[in-house]
């Protein structure tokens, strides 16, 4: 079960600066799972950090 999602639309490779966060208010609620971000003019790296209910996390990056 996913607890929260953090998205950095301009990840610098070192520090995750959260531009969008999805954290449900109640434990019975689910994360949205679909997100739209404005397109940047230049090529950028987007990072998505997913944290599960046990506190384990994974960060995935993609250059767009």
Backbone as a chain_set.jsonl record, in Angstrom:
{"seq": "XXXXXXXXXXXXXXXXXXXXXXXXXXXXXXXXXXXXXXXXXXXXXXXXXXXXXXXXXXXXXXXX", "coords": {"N": [[0.841, -1.18, 0.0], [0.581, 2.156, -0.88], [1.726, 4.994, 0.778], [2.411, 7.732, 0.426], [3.224, 10.088, -2.211], [5.8, 11.881, -3.766], [6.757, 14.445, -5.975], [9.302, 15.809, -7.92], [9.705, 18.155, -10.275], [12.001, 19.179, -11.429], [14.494, 17.836, -10.838], [17.69, 17.889, -9.363], [19.517, 15.908, -9.009], [20.579, 15.628, -6.515], [19.147, 16.886, -4.301], [15.81, 16.467, -3.355], [13.352, 18.487, -4.303], [10.252, 19.043, -3.535], [7.642, 19.442, -5.718], [5.102, 18.658, -6.097], [2.878, 16.94, -4.05], [1.287, 14.015, -2.864], [-0.588, 13.099, -0.383], [-2.787, 11.313, 1.272], [-5.453, 12.343, 3.456], [-6.716, 10.666, 5.319], [-6.022, 7.391, 6.561], [-7.531, 5.451, 5.334], [-7.993, 6.445, 2.828], [-6.847, 6.582, -0.602], [-3.892, 7.216, -2.61], [-3.904, 9.525, -5.371], [-2.761, 8.816, -7.932], [-2.607, 9.691, -10.565], [-1.106, 12.309, -12.215], [-0.576, 15.69, -13.248], [1.803, 17.854, -14.555], [3.197, 21.076, -15.25], [4.812, 21.568, -18.411], [8.267, 22.049, -18.787], [10.424, 24.423, -20.439], [13.039, 23.675, -21.139], [15.064, 20.624, -21.317], [14.621, 18.371, -18.65], [15.053, 16.651, -15.502], [12.831, 14.53, -13.998], [11.804, 13.521, -10.827], [10.342, 10.949, -8.932], [9.191, 10.072, -5.85], [8.21, 7.368, -3.963], [6.551, 6.321, -1.114], [5.889, 3.659, 1.045], [3.435, 2.106, 3.276], [4.96, 1.025, 5.32], [7.082, 2.663, 5.515], [9.144, 2.314, 3.793], [10.947, 3.359, 0.895], [11.218, 4.447, -2.54], [12.959, 5.961, -5.21], [12.416, 7.157, -8.405], [13.714, 8.228, -11.479], [13.441, 10.237, -14.477], [14.453, 11.557, -17.572], [13.075, 14.191, -19.3]], "CA": [[0.0, 0.0, 0.0], [1.333, 3.407, -1.005], [1.368, 5.991, 1.783], [2.487, 9.069, -0.168], [4.02, 10.262, -3.413], [6.39, 13.21, -3.902], [7.274, 14.641, -7.325], [10.172, 16.964, -8.164], [9.733, 18.296, -11.726], [13.315, 19.672, -11.879], [15.429, 17.184, -9.917], [19.089, 18.22, -9.647], [20.35, 14.739, -8.766], [21.043, 15.603, -5.119], [18.107, 17.25, -3.337], [14.447, 16.358, -3.867], [12.528, 19.656, -3.998], [8.902, 18.571, -3.853], [6.772, 20.375, -6.418], [3.757, 18.123, -5.958], [2.819, 15.85, -3.057], [-0.007, 13.36, -2.703], [-0.648, 12.451, 0.924], [-4.185, 11.264, 1.695], [-5.701, 12.812, 4.825], [-7.052, 9.532, 6.179], [-5.357, 6.139, 6.191], [-8.423, 4.664, 4.48], [-7.972, 7.032, 1.486], [-5.753, 6.156, -1.461], [-3.269, 8.275, -3.398], [-4.604, 9.758, -6.632], [-2.146, 7.942, -8.913], [-2.492, 10.341, -11.868], [-0.666, 13.67, -11.915], [-0.199, 16.527, -14.376], [2.726, 18.922, -14.208], [3.47, 21.917, -16.419], [6.016, 21.221, -19.155], [9.318, 23.054, -18.747], [10.951, 24.741, -21.766], [14.269, 22.918, -21.363], [15.09, 19.244, -20.851], [14.725, 18.317, -17.193], [14.916, 15.339, -14.879], [11.709, 14.442, -13.065], [11.982, 12.467, -9.822], [9.131, 10.551, -8.209], [9.507, 9.3, -4.645], [7.043, 6.651, -3.469], [6.757, 5.804, 0.238], [4.803, 2.748, 1.399], [2.908, 2.18, 4.648], [5.994, 0.601, 6.263], [8.13, 3.67, 5.525], [10.159, 2.041, 2.772], [10.776, 4.313, -0.183], [11.959, 4.273, -3.784], [12.968, 7.16, -6.053], [12.574, 6.852, -9.816], [13.931, 9.456, -12.244], [13.373, 10.154, -15.937], [14.751, 12.81, -18.239], [12.035, 14.529, -20.276]], "C": [[0.887, 1.244, 0.0], [0.812, 4.407, 0.019], [1.375, 7.395, 1.194], [3.414, 9.069, -1.374], [4.497, 11.705, -3.455], [6.99, 13.317, -5.299], [8.082, 15.928, -7.382], [10.301, 17.098, -9.675], [11.065, 18.791, -12.288], [14.401, 19.148, -10.943], [16.873, 17.462, -10.329], [20.045, 17.052, -9.397], [20.83, 14.618, -7.331], [19.886, 15.795, -4.131], [16.742, 17.161, -4.004], [13.659, 17.573, -3.382], [11.116, 19.351, -4.467], [8.083, 19.689, -4.483], [5.323, 19.949, -6.319], [3.811, 16.963, -4.981], [1.4, 15.31, -2.995], [0.044, 12.551, -1.418], [-2.101, 12.445, 1.384], [-4.347, 11.664, 3.164], [-5.98, 11.672, 5.786], [-6.352, 8.284, 5.685], [-6.223, 5.28, 5.269], [-8.49, 5.211, 3.055], [-6.759, 6.528, 0.72], [-5.135, 7.359, -2.165], [-3.995, 8.362, -4.74], [-4.076, 8.852, -7.738], [-2.021, 8.52, -10.301], [-2.216, 11.813, -11.614], [-0.291, 14.395, -13.198], [0.678, 17.652, -13.869], [2.936, 19.784, -15.441], [4.779, 21.506, -17.084], [7.01, 22.373, -19.06], [9.884, 23.242, -20.146], [12.182, 23.899, -22.106], [14.113, 21.473, -20.901], [15.316, 19.234, -19.343], [14.636, 16.866, -16.725], [13.791, 15.412, -13.852], [11.986, 13.282, -12.119], [10.652, 12.213, -9.124], [9.561, 9.661, -7.054], [8.21, 8.689, -4.12], [7.392, 6.052, -2.115], [5.58, 4.891, 0.573], [4.431, 2.869, 2.873], [3.927, 1.763, 5.7], [7.149, 1.6, 6.337], [9.247, 3.405, 4.535], [9.88, 2.951, 1.584], [11.637, 3.95, -1.381], [11.856, 5.592, -4.552], [13.27, 6.723, -7.472], [12.749, 8.179, -10.549], [13.804, 9.171, -13.74], [13.684, 11.527, -16.499], [13.72, 13.032, -19.337], [12.317, 15.868, -20.914]], "O": [[1.824, 1.355, 0.79], [-0.393, 4.64, 0.115], [0.448, 8.169, 1.432], [4.26, 8.191, -1.54], [3.727, 12.636, -3.218], [7.657, 12.391, -5.762], [7.625, 16.99, -6.957], [10.935, 16.256, -10.311], [11.241, 18.819, -13.506], [15.135, 19.925, -10.332], [17.238, 17.295, -11.493], [21.257, 17.2, -9.559], [21.428, 13.607, -6.964], [19.675, 14.972, -3.24], [16.536, 17.711, -5.086], [13.337, 17.68, -2.199], [10.827, 19.396, -5.663], [7.857, 20.736, -3.876], [4.417, 20.773, -6.44], [4.687, 16.103, -5.074], [0.432, 16.067, -3.066], [0.633, 11.471, -1.363], [-2.601, 13.472, 1.841], [-3.496, 11.364, 4.001], [-5.537, 11.699, 6.934], [-6.115, 8.148, 4.485], [-5.698, 4.468, 4.506], [-8.986, 4.528, 2.16], [-5.769, 6.101, 1.314], [-5.777, 8.4, -2.302], [-4.619, 7.398, -5.185], [-4.86, 8.186, -8.415], [-1.386, 7.903, -11.157], [-2.963, 12.488, -10.906], [0.247, 13.791, -14.126], [0.353, 18.32, -12.887], [2.863, 19.284, -16.564], [5.74, 21.141, -16.406], [6.641, 23.534, -19.233], [9.833, 22.321, -20.961], [12.339, 23.462, -23.246], [13.167, 21.133, -20.191], [16.12, 20.01, -18.827], [14.201, 15.981, -17.461], [13.806, 16.253, -12.954], [12.357, 12.192, -12.555], [9.931, 13.147, -8.773], [10.209, 8.633, -7.251], [7.236, 9.397, -3.864], [8.401, 5.36, -1.976], [4.421, 5.276, 0.413], [5.036, 3.64, 3.618], [3.772, 2.116, 6.869], [8.083, 1.418, 7.118], [10.195, 4.184, 4.444], [8.728, 3.276, 1.295], [12.641, 3.248, -1.262], [10.816, 6.251, -4.548], [14.244, 6.015, -7.724], [12.028, 9.141, -10.282], [14.02, 8.053, -14.207], [13.234, 12.541, -15.966], [13.515, 12.173, -20.194], [11.549, 16.322, -21.763]]}, "num_chains": 1, "name": "protein.A"}
